[in-house]
């Protein structure tokens, strides 16, 4: 009887450890200062510069861009300053399509649960295909920077984040892209 209680307690303890250490949370808050959440774009230089896509902010507004005269790309650490992001927003146009705030919040709550280390190695798929990139942003209030987290890249190079929340966000964003 005592051995059964000890074994039961041990199993309960192991289950608790797995629950708190081994499981990925389903939601995590987005910093209040974070304005931009998601972006999807395509870019190709094979036959002249082609660069277009959309950005989604925390209010469900969709901003679109096509061959902007000026665009800020992230630095070597995949970061943009808040000022650079503001410039990108100013170089895009408000779409007539917007998203329900509750829907945006549902996907935004997954941003900080995605494991960026689950991005597969980039595999070369050819040349002159350009890139189609689906990504999300993580904002650091202390440094006032947005860090890009790539969910998928296709074209000249292919890579995909296998994290389950990354897949959910990617599929959602790809659906939005098709409807624009």
N, C-alpha and C positions, 0 to 999 in steps of 0.2 A: 504494500500500500504506500509506503514511504517512497519507494523507488518510482512509483507511478506519479506521485506528486512532484518529485524532483524532475522527472522527465517532462511532465506537463509544464512545469515552470520554465524549464530550459527551452522547450518549443515556443512558449509564449514570448520569452526574451528574444529568441532568434527572429521570430515574426516581427517584433517591435523594431529590432535593429534593421531588418530588411525594409520595413515600412518607412523608416526615417532616413536611412542612408541609401538604400538601393533603388528607391523609386524617384522618378522625376516628377516635380510638381506640375499640376495642370494649369496653374495660373500664377502670375507674378505681376506686381504693380509696375506701371510705366511711370517714370518721373513726371511730375506735373509740368515741368518746363519743356518736356519733349513735344514738339509740334509735328514733326514728320515721322511717320511710322514705316511706310513701305514704298518701294519703287520697282518698276519693271521697265526695261528699255532694250532697244536693239541698236547696234552700232556696226557700221561697215565702212571701210575706207577703200574697198576694191575698185569701185567705179565712181569715185568722188565721195566726199563725206556724207554719210547718212546716219543721223542720230535722232531717235525719237522714242517716246515712251510716256509714262505717267507716274505721278507721285500721289500718295494718299496721306492726308493729315489726320490728326486725332478727332477732327469734327466730321469726318466722312467726306470732305471735299476732295475731289480728284482734280489734279492739275496736269495738263498735258503739255508736251513739248515736241517740236519737230525742227531739227536743225537749228537750235538756238545759236545766236551769234557768239555768246559767251556762256560757258558752262564750266563749273568747277568739278573736277574729278578728285577722288580721295587721294591722300598721300600714301606713302609706302606702308603705313600702318592701317590702311583702309579707313582713314578718318577725314571728316570734313569739319571745319569750325562752324559754329552757329551762324557766323556772318556769311561764310561761303554757302551754307544751306539757304540762307535768306536770299542771296543773290540768285541761286538756282530757282527758287520759288518765284522770284521777280521775273525770271526769264522763261516762265511757263505761263500757260493760260488756264483760267478756271473752266473746267468742263461743265457742260450742261447736265451731266450725270453726277449724282452724288450718292453716297451710301448711307444707310441707316446707322446712326451713331452706335446703337446697341450692337449691331453686327461688327462694326469696326472695333469696338471695345472687346468683343469676344476674341477676335484674332490678335488684337494688341496684347491681351493678357497672356498670350503664348510667347511673345517676343523674347522675354528674359528666361524662358524655360528651354529654349532651343540650344542644343549643344553644338557650337560652331565647329568643334573638332570632328564632327561626323561628316564633314564635306569630303567627298571622295577625291582621290588624286585626279588632276586634270589629265584628260586623254586627248591627244590630237586626233581630229576627225577629218582634216583636210585644210584647204586654203581657200581664201576669198569667200568664206561663208559668214564672216563677221562674228558677232556675238549677240545672243539674246540672254539677258541676265535678269533674274528675279531675286530681289533682296529685301531685307528689312534693316531697320536702324535701331541701334541702342545708343541712348543719350547719356552722357556723363555731365551732370550739373556742375561738378567741381572744375572740370576742364572746359566746359561749354563746347563739347565736341560730339559729333554723331559718328558712330562706328558702323560701317557697312558689314552685314553678315550675309554672305551669299547663300541663297537657298538652291539655286541652280544656274548653270551656264551651259548654253548649247551653241553650236556653230563651229568655228575653227577648233575650239576646245570644248570638251564636255566634262562637267563635274556636277555632282548632286549631293545635297545634304540628306542623309538617310534618317535623321531624327524624325520621330513621328509628328511632332508639332511643325517641324520645317515642311514636311510633306503636305500637311493640312493647309498651311499658309500659302505654300507654292500653288497648290491646286486652286485655291480661292482666288489668288491674284491672277493666275492664268485665265480663269473664267471671266474675271473683270476685263482683262485685256481683250478677250474675244468680243466682249459686248460693246467696247468703245469704238 
